[in-house]
Amino acid sequence: MKTCAKCSAQFPKSMKINGKRVVLASRKYCIDCSPLGARNTAKLELKPDFFPDPERIEGKSNVELQCYHCKCNFIRKFLEVNESGRYFCSRKCSATVTGVGRETNPAKNRTCKRCGAAYKTKYGHTSKLLCVSCADTFKGRSDLYKSMSVIEYQALDSVKGKHPSWRNAHIRSFARSWSKDICQHPCQKCGYSKHVELAHIAPVSSFSENATMGEINDPSNLLALCRNCHWEFDKGLLLLADIPDRNNIPAPG
């Protein structure tokens, strides 16, 4: 049981209100003493002039306040009034007062995923993966992953500890984003064009750990096949010699 800070009456830590169980363990006042009844009781310690009528107590009316920074008057809903006495008409005024002495977007110490050098993400350089020198070499994240070996990729924090089957599937998934033009072709075997998948001629598991991701997902190692032909190719029912060269198939459109 809790003790009301106003009338010293005992009230339960939880009770049903409108058919729902409501936790009252963090409240200071009972339901009878709370100006908002079964609603939040945090407004009880506000100045008495904030409670001139029942409509304001229920939060149905607005309150005119003065901005703490620019001293202009503005309207807020009664339930938005807090106990601090510092009200702001806009986020700009709030940031001007509350942001004094605070450093926005402080520099973070990071380690380059390519060369291992320490760097900070500030002064125009915001990359979370690469230092300034490596970022100039690899203009995009795809260029970085293409030059990354399998063992380097598996050492990343987001990949480390994952099951090998998950890692191989994730390496294969890069092919679809890097070879979107191949995905526009119909199936190289049957010509079906509603849904095309990218099949690896040499499986990911056949490459060494020093092979790069760009080498594994190179267009020369990819086939555009429908789901059925892809399954037959993986099971050995469809031979590579029976699949026409992609360059000999007319481009779509």
Helices and strands as residue ranges (DSSP letters): E 2-3, E 10-11, E 14-17, E 20-23, G 42-45, G 48-50, H 54-57, E 62-66, E 73-77, G 78-80, H 91-98, E 109-111, E 118-120, H 132-137, H 141-147, H 150-154, H 164-178, H 180-183, E 197-200, G 204-206, H 213-216, G 219-221, E 222-225, H 227-234, G 240-242, G 246-248
